[in-house]
Amino acid sequence: MSQSTSAKTNSSRTLLTVRDVALLDGCSEKTVRRAIAAGRLRALRVGPGGRLIRIHPADHAAYRNAYRT
């Protein structure tokens, strides 16, 4: 496995899915999607046509600090 392929694999493992964030926050996936749509939670769209949503752990932490009690 080349260096660049390995870096991409490790990088993608650190990103969270909508389901991951919902489980961590104890809410529904729909609530996470609403936070993304409202601009409260920063997310990346990846994959074919940008259909897949991924959240960087730092963005999730910032969201939790700003909007969760």
C-alpha positions as CSV (number, residue, x, y, z in Angstrom):
1,M,0.0,0.0,0.0
2,S,1.5,3.4,-1.0
3,Q,2.0,6.3,1.4
4,S,-0.8,8.4,-0.1
5,T,-3.3,5.5,-0.1
6,S,-2.6,4.8,3.5
7,A,-3.0,8.5,4.5
8,K,-6.4,8.6,2.7
9,T,-7.5,5.5,4.5
10,N,-6.5,6.8,7.9
11,S,-8.0,10.2,7.2
12,S,-11.4,8.8,6.2
13,R,-11.5,6.7,9.4
14,T,-11.4,9.8,11.6
15,L,-14.5,11.2,10.0
16,L,-17.9,10.5,11.6
17,T,-21.1,9.6,9.9
18,V,-24.5,11.1,10.7
19,R,-25.3,7.9,12.6
20,D,-22.1,8.1,14.6
21,V,-22.9,11.7,15.7
22,A,-26.5,10.8,16.5
23,L,-25.3,7.9,18.7
24,L,-22.7,10.1,20.5
25,D,-25.3,12.8,21.1
26,G,-28.2,10.6,22.0
27,C,-30.4,12.0,19.3
28,S,-31.9,10.9,16.0
29,E,-30.2,11.0,12.7
30,K,-32.8,13.5,11.5
31,T,-31.8,15.9,14.3
32,V,-28.2,15.7,13.1
33,R,-29.3,16.4,9.5
34,R,-31.3,19.4,10.7
35,A,-28.3,20.8,12.5
36,I,-26.2,20.4,9.3
37,A,-29.0,22.0,7.2
38,A,-29.3,25.0,9.6
39,G,-25.5,25.5,9.5
40,R,-25.0,24.7,13.2
41,L,-22.9,21.6,12.4
42,R,-20.3,21.7,9.7
43,A,-20.2,18.7,7.5
44,L,-18.5,17.4,4.3
45,R,-20.2,15.9,1.4
46,V,-18.3,13.1,-0.2
47,G,-18.8,10.2,-2.6
48,P,-20.7,10.1,-5.9
49,G,-22.7,13.3,-6.3
50,G,-21.9,14.4,-2.8
51,R,-24.5,12.1,-1.3
52,L,-22.5,10.9,1.7
53,I,-22.2,13.2,4.7
54,R,-19.2,13.0,7.0
55,I,-18.4,15.2,10.1
56,H,-14.9,15.9,11.3
57,P,-14.5,15.2,15.1
58,A,-13.3,18.7,15.7
59,D,-16.5,20.1,14.0
60,H,-18.6,17.8,16.1
61,A,-16.8,18.9,19.3
62,A,-17.4,22.6,18.4
63,Y,-21.1,21.9,17.8
64,R,-21.4,20.2,21.1
65,N,-19.6,23.0,22.9
66,A,-21.8,25.7,21.3
67,Y,-25.2,24.0,21.2
68,R,-25.4,21.3,23.8
69,T,-25.9,21.7,27.5
